[in-house]
Amino acid sequence: MSSVDRRRRVGHAIQRELPELLRTLKDPRLDTLISFSSVDVSPDLSVAKVYFTHLGTDDTDQTLAGLQHAAGFLRRGIAKRLNSRRVPRLDFVVDHLPRQSGRIDELLRAAADKDGTY
């Protein structure tokens, strides 16, 4: 088994378990709908960058602060659920791709309306 496969499996497991664990938290900063778009695990499996998007509010800083505050709890929960002694440190990163792609789509529609095609 290659290390890339293991990194991918660990990333998918983290991505699968996070939403379930998030439901158990009572932090008001995390009341919005949060979607974990991807997880990139470092080659030595020590750090996992967790990319997320959220719906409902534009206060990304509050959501990020709530996730960072809960990172230790989430990491311990993942370790228990996966029955693993070592789980990567969770670093949360805002995924701006959905908003950027929405903005690009708006620009394309505006240009098409000018030309009369889309």
C-alpha positions, 0 to 999 in steps of 0.5 A: 500500500502506498503512502498516498493511498493511506493519506487518502483513506485517512482524509476520507475517514476524517471527512466522513466523521467530522459532520457527525461529531459537529452535531454534538457540539453546542457552540453557537458559532457552529450553528450554521450549516457547515460542509467539509469539502476536502481533507488534505493529509500531510505525507507524515500523517501529522497534519490534516488541512480540513477545507470547509464552506458554510451556508447561512452567514457571512461571518467566516471568522466566527465559524473558523474560530469555533472550529479551531476551538473545537479541534481538540475535541473533534480530533479525540472523537475521530480517534475514538470512532476510528479506533486509532491511536494517531490522528492528524492535527486538524487545521481548518481552512475556509474553502473559497472555491464555491463562492468564486465559482458562483461569481465566475458564473455571474460574470459569464451570465452577464457577458452572455446577456450582453451578447445574447448567448449563454 
